[in-house]
Amino acid sequence: MKILVACDIYFTLDNKEFSLSQLNSEAFSGDHNTQPFFYKFKENRVLYFVSDRNGGYGGLDVWFSIIDSAGNFSFPINAGPKINTIADEITPFYLPLSNTLYFSSSNKDTGLGGFDVYSSIGSLNRWETSINMSSINSEYDEMYFSLFNDKNAFFSSNRITDSSSFCCNNIYSVEFENEIIDIQDTIQDLSDNAGFVPFEIYFDNNSPNPRFFDSNNDLIFSYKKFYVDYFKNRESYYYNQNDSIIDFFFESTLKKGYKGLISMLENTLFDLSKGFIVELTIQGYASPLASDSYNRKLSSLRIKSILNFINEYSDLSLSKYISDSKLIINELPLGESESFLSVSDDPEDIKKSILSIEAILSRKVTILNMKSYK
């Protein structure tokens, strides 16, 4: 597939067209923003789309943006290496009831030729290994897969049939022998996650700093201090880049992570008070601006600051549940494993290694999962 002209994403309101400027911005250096797929499920609104913007894995990639209650779009985030490759990934279709993304790829090892349709279970940028839907793929191009009930789907293909030749896409329908959406599994999954969606909490460069340790080498502050310090250092991020991007990060993305943490702990305390066991999975990340071992340590310290925040929350009301193993926290310090490819590891290149939006979005902790059970 070759796109010959630049593409932007638009929306209509009152029969008027408007450019979705938060995604089409030249600051992201992408010529093509196309094939948007929007879904709303419970309180979540997400737009998946396809782009060749900087920070991807090559060619066209699947990206997404989370939409808040005021209609603001988060910074575009790449769906990650379980979905994207050095070639092209296109036509995303997400089914929230089964947490499954369907998309087409031109370069996976399991491909049959041309674009093949794949599926992967997960959400946002957390995915299981994608699976080739070989029952519908051919040596030609299969794209635009979409389900319209639990067993039937449409897709397009330029395969040769008795009534067509290899030149153009035709629409095909397929009926699967077994249901694609397993209702029982879906109910269990929603119960396990209690409607809770992964979210990110962001950190300033090299934060937490070594000066925040006591004599026993323990981190003495919680995330609240580092959150406030990040705002105090806000002005340094306006250096030689689009001010609106930095404004949006601090006023929407950074604040949203902090509010999400508070909301999660409120729900956690409520569930614990009702006799549930609550299990949290927390992942820590860093930009590539240091050695791999240092970045893993730094991502571990970022998780530690969240743990300190949890311990301090509501006058230590959660501490006893941690001591009694009623609140279980799984820690996964992953270092620079998910930093954007465009982020520099050169300490002399401050703009790309520290101040760029890609570097900003690489320094984070992800609250990956929350499960409540008895």
For each residue, the residues with C-beta under 8 A, 3 or more apart:
1: 60 88 90 106 115 141 143
2:
3: 7 32 34 60
4:
5:
6: 31 32
7: 3 31 32 33 34
8: 19 20 24 33
9: 19 20 23 24 33 34 36 49
10: 17 18 19 20
11: 17 18 20
12: 15 16 17 18
13: 16 18
14:
15: 12
16: 12 13
17: 10 11 12
18: 10 11 12 13
19: 8 9 10 24
20: 8 9 10 11 23 24 33 36 73
21: 24 25
22: 25 65 72 73 248
23: 9 20 28 33 47 49 51 65 73 76
24: 8 9 19 20 21 33
25: 21 22 28 242 245
26: 29
27: 241 242 245 357
28: 23 25 51 53 54 55 76
29: 26 53 54
30: 33 51 52 53 54
31: 6 7 52
32: 3 6 7 50 51 52 60
33: 7 8 9 20 23 24 30 49 50 51 53
34: 3 7 9 49 50 51
35: 49 50 90 91 92
36: 9 20 47 48 49
37: 47 48 49 92 93 94
38: 45 46 47 48
39: 45 46 48 94 96
40: 44 45
41: 44 96 97
42: 195
43: 195
44: 40 41 66 96 197
45: 38 39 40 66 67
46: 38 39 64 65 66 67 94 124
47: 23 36 37 38 64 65 67 73
48: 36 37 38 39 62 63 64 79 92 94 101
49: 9 23 33 34 35 36 37 62 63 64 65 76 92
50: 32 33 34 35 60 61 62 63 89 90 91 92
51: 23 28 30 32 33 34 56 60 61 63 76
52: 30 31 32 56 59 60 61
53: 28 29 30 33 56 63 76
54: 28 29 30 342 358
55: 28 78 340 341 342 343 358
56: 51 52 53 59 61 63 78 84 341
57: 61 78 81 84 85 86 341
58: 61 84 85 86 87
59: 52 56 85 86 87 88 89 106 107
60: 1 3 32 50 51 52 88 89 90
61: 50 51 52 56 57 58 78 79 83 84 89
62: 48 49 50 78 79 83 84 89 90 92 101 103
63: 48 49 50 51 53 56 76 77 78 79
64: 46 47 48 49 76 77 79 124 125
65: 22 23 46 47 49 73 74 75 76 77
66: 44 45 46 73 74 124
67: 45 46 47 71 72 73 74
68: 71 72 74 252 256
69:
70:
71: 67 68
72: 22 67 68 248 252
73: 20 22 23 47 65 66 67
74: 65 66 67 68 77 252 253 256
75: 65 245 248 249 253 357 361
76: 23 28 49 51 53 63 64 65
77: 63 64 65 74 124 125 361
78: 55 56 57 61 62 63 84 125 340
79: 48 61 62 63 64 82 83 84 89 92 101 124 125 127
80: 83 84 125 126 127 338
81: 57 84 85
82: 79 120 122 127 128 129 130
83: 61 62 79 80 89 101 103 120 127 130
84: 56 57 58 61 62 78 79 80 81 89
85: 57 58 59 81 89 105 107 108
86: 57 58 59 107
87: 58 59 105 106 107
88: 1 59 60 105 106 107 115
89: 50 59 60 61 62 79 83 84 85 92 103 104 105 106
90: 1 35 50 60 62 103 104 105 115 143
91: 35 50 103 104 143 144 145
92: 35 37 48 49 50 62 79 89 101 102 103
93: 37 101 102 103 144 145 146 147
94: 37 39 46 48 100 101 102 123
95: 98 99 100 101 102 147 180 181
96: 39 41 44 99
97: 41 181 186
98: 95 121 180 181 182 185 186
99: 95 96 121 122 123 189
100: 94 95 119 120 121 180
101: 48 62 79 83 92 93 94 95 119 120 122 127
102: 92 93 94 95 117 118 119 133 145 146 147
103: 62 83 89 90 91 92 93 117 118 120 130 145
104: 89 90 91 115 116 117 118 141 142 143 144 145
105: 85 87 88 89 90 108 111 115 116 118 130
106: 1 59 87 88 89 111 114 115 116
107: 59 85 86 87 88 111
108: 85 105 111 116 118 130 132
109:
110: 116 132
111: 105 106 107 108 114 116 132 137
112: 116 132 134 137 138 139
113: 116 138 139 140
114: 106 111 138 139 140 141 142 158
115: 1 88 90 104 105 106 141 142 143
116: 104 105 106 108 110 111 112 113 132 133 134 137 142
117: 102 103 104 132 133 136 137 142 143 145 155
118: 102 103 104 105 108 130 131 132 133
119: 100 101 102 130 131 133
120: 82 83 100 101 103 127 128 129 130 131
121: 98 99 100 127 128
122: 82 99 101 126 127 128
123: 94 99 126 127 197 198
124: 46 64 66 77 79 197 198
125: 64 77 78 79 80 338
126: 80 122 123 198 368
127: 79 80 82 83 101 120 121 122 123 130
128: 82 120 121 122
129: 82 120
130: 82 83 103 105 108 118 119 120 127
131: 118 119 120
132: 108 110 111 112 116 117 118 137
133: 102 116 117 118 119 136 137 145
134: 112 116 137
135: 174 176
136: 117 133 142 145 153 155 172 174
137: 111 112 116 117 132 133 134 142
138: 112 113 114 142 157 159
139: 112 113 114 159
140: 113 114 157 158 159 160 166
141: 1 104 114 115 157 158 169
142: 104 114 115 116 117 136 137 138 145 155 156 157 159
143: 1 90 91 104 115 117 155 156 157 169
144: 91 93 104 154 155 156
145: 91 93 102 103 104 117 133 136 142 153 154 155
146: 93 102 153 154 155
147: 93 95 102 150 152 153 180 181
148: 152 153 154
149: 152
150: 147 179 180 181 183
151: 175 176 178 179 180
152: 147 148 149 173 174 175 176
153: 136 145 146 147 148 173 174 176 180
154: 144 145 146 148 171 172 173 174
155: 117 136 142 143 144 145 146 171 172 174
156: 142 143 144 169 170 171 172
157: 138 140 141 142 143 169 170 172
158: 114 140 141 164 166 167 168 169 170
159: 138 139 140 142 164 166
160: 140 164 165 166
161: 164 170
162:
163:
164: 158 159 160 161 167 168 170
165: 160
166: 140 158 159 160
167: 158 164
168: 158 164
169: 141 143 156 157 158
170: 156 157 158 161 164
171: 154 155 156
172: 136 154 155 156 157
173: 152 153 154
174: 135 136 152 153 154 155
175: 151 152
176: 135 151 152 153 179 180
177:
178: 151
179: 150 151 176 182 183
180: 95 98 100 147 150 151 153 176
181: 95 97 98 147 150 186
182: 98 179 185 186
183: 150 179 186 187
184: 187 188
185: 98 182 188 189
186: 97 98 181 182 183 189 190
187: 183 184 190 191
188: 184 185 191 192
189: 99 185 186 192 193
190: 186 187 193 194 195
191: 187 188 194
192: 188 189 371 372 373
193: 189 190 196 197 369 370 371
194: 190 191 267 271 370 371 372
195: 42 43 190
196: 193 264 267 369 370
197: 44 123 124 193
198: 123 124 126 366 367 368 369
199: 256 257 260 366 367
200: 253 257 361 364 365 366 367
201: 223 257 258 260 261 306 364 365 366 367
202: 230 249 253 254 257 360 361 363 364
203: 207 208 226 230 302 363 364 365
204: 207 226 229 230 233 363
205: 287 289 354 359 363
206: 209 298
207: 203 204 226 229 230 302 363
208: 203 212 219 221 226 298 301 302 304 305
209: 206 212
210: 213
211:
212: 208 209 219 220 221 225
213: 210 217 218 219 220
214: 217 218 220
215:
216:
217: 213 214
218: 213 214
219: 208 212 213 301 304 305 308
220: 212 213 214
221: 208 212 224 225 226 305 308
222: 225 305 306 308 309 311 312
223: 201 226 227 258 261 305 306 308 309
224: 221 227 228 309 312
225: 212 221 222 228 229
226: 203 204 207 208 221 223 229 230 305
227: 223 224 230 231 254 258
228: 224 225 231 232
229: 204 207 225 226 232 233
230: 202 203 204 207 226 227 233 234 250 254
231: 227 228 234 250 254
232: 228 229
233: 204 229 230 236 237
234: 230 231 237 238 246 250
235: 238
236: 233 239 355
237: 233 234 241 246 249 250 355 360
238: 234 235 241 243 246
239: 236 350 351 355
240: 351 355
241: 27 237 238 245 246 351 355 356 357
242: 25 27 245 246
243: 238 246 247
244: 247 248
245: 25 27 75 241 242 248 249 357
246: 234 237 238 241 242 243 249 250 357
247: 243 244 250 251
248: 22 72 75 244 245 251 252 253
249: 75 202 237 245 246 252 253 254 357 360
250: 230 231 234 237 246 247 253 254 255
251: 247 248 254 255
252: 68 72 74 248 249 255 256
253: 74 75 200 202 248 249 250 256 257
254: 202 227 230 231 249 250 251 257 258
255: 250 251 252 258 259
256: 68 74 199 252 253 259 260
257: 199 200 201 202 253 254 260 261 364
258: 201 223 227 254 255 261 262
259: 255 256 262 263
260: 199 201 256 257 263 264 367
261: 201 223 257 258 264 265 306 309 367
262: 258 259 265 266
263: 259 260 266 267
264: 196 260 261 267 268 280 367 370
265: 261 262 268 269 310 313 314 318
266: 262 263 269 270
267: 194 196 263 264 270 271 370
268: 264 265 271 272 278 280 318 327 370
269: 265 266 272 273 313 314 317 318
270: 266 267 273 274
271: 194 267 268 274 276 278 372
272: 268 269 275 276 278 318 321 326 327
273: 269 270
274: 270 271
275: 272 374
276: 271 272 372 373 374
277: 326 327 328 372 373 374
278: 268 271 272 321 326 327 328 370 371 372
279: 328 329 330 369 370 371 372 373
280: 264 268 327 328 329 330 367 369 370
281: 329 330 332 367 368 369 370
282: 303 306 307 329 330 331 332 365 366 367 368
283: 299 303 332 333 334 365 366 368
284: 298 299 300 301 302 303 331 332 333 334 364 365 366
285: 299 302 334 335 336 337 338 339 362 363 364 365 366
286: 289 290 295 296 298 299 302 335 336 339 362 363
287: 205 295 336 339 343 345 353 354 359 362 363
288: 295 336 339 343 344 345 353 362
289: 205 286 343 344 345 347 353 354 359
290: 286 294 295 298 345
291: 294 295
292: 295 296 335 336
293: 296 297
294: 290 291 297 298
295: 286 287 288 290 291 292 298 299 335 336
296: 286 292 293 299 300 333 334 335
297: 293 294 300 301 333
298: 206 208 284 286 290 294 295 301 302 335
299: 283 284 285 286 295 296 302 303 333 334 335 365
300: 284 296 297 303 304 331 333
301: 208 219 284 297 298 304 305
302: 203 207 208 284 285 286 298 299 305 306 363 364 365
303: 282 283 284 299 300 306 307 331 332 333 365
304: 208 219 300 301 307 308
305: 208 219 221 222 223 226 301 302 308 309
306: 201 222 223 261 282 302 303 309 310 365 367
307: 282 303 304 310 311 329 331
308: 219 221 222 223 304 305 311 312
309: 222 223 224 261 305 306 312 313
310: 265 306 307 313 318 322 327 329
311: 222 307 308 316 318 319 322
312: 222 224 308 309 316
313: 265 269 309 310 316 317 318
314: 265 269 317 318
315:
316: 311 312 313 319 320
317: 269 313 314 320
318: 265 268 269 272 310 311 313 314 321 322 327
319: 311 316 322 323
320: 316 317 323 324
321: 272 278 318 324 326 327
322: 310 311 318 319 325 326 327 329
323: 319 320
324: 320 321
325: 322 328
326: 272 277 278 321 322
327: 268 272 277 278 280 310 318 321 322
328: 277 278 279 280 325
329: 279 280 281 282 307 310 322
330: 279 280 281 282
331: 282 284 300 303 307
332: 281 282 283 284 303 368
333: 283 284 296 297 299 300 303
334: 283 284 285 296 299 337 338
335: 285 286 292 295 296 298 299
336: 285 286 287 288 292 295 339 362
337: 285 334
338: 80 125 285 334 362
339: 285 286 287 288 336 343 358 359 362
340: 55 78 343 358 359 361 362
341: 55 56 57
342: 54 55 352 356 358
343: 55 287 288 289 339 340 352 353 356 358 359 362
344: 288 289 349 352 353 359
345: 287 288 289 290 353
346: 349 352 353
347: 289 350 353
348:
349: 344 346 352 353
350: 239 347 353 354 355
351: 239 240 241 354 355 356
352: 342 343 344 346 349 355 356 358 359
353: 287 288 289 343 344 345 346 347 349 350 356 359
354: 205 287 289 350 351 359
355: 236 237 239 240 241 350 351 352 359 360
356: 241 342 343 351 352 353 359 360
357: 27 75 241 245 246 249 360 361
358: 54 55 339 340 342 343 352 361 362
359: 205 287 289 339 340 343 344 352 353 354 355 356 362 363
360: 202 237 249 355 356 357 363
361: 75 77 200 202 340 357 358 364
362: 285 286 287 288 336 338 339 340 343 358 359
363: 202 203 204 205 207 285 286 287 302 359 360
364: 200 201 202 203 257 284 285 302 361
365: 200 201 203 282 283 284 285 299 302 303 306
366: 198 199 200 201 282 283 284 285
367: 198 199 200 201 260 261 264 280 281 282 306 370
368: 126 198 281 282 283 332
369: 193 196 198 279 280 281
370: 193 194 196 264 267 268 278 279 280 281 367
371: 192 193 194 278 279
372: 192 194 271 276 277 278 279
373: 192 276 277 279
374: 275 276 277
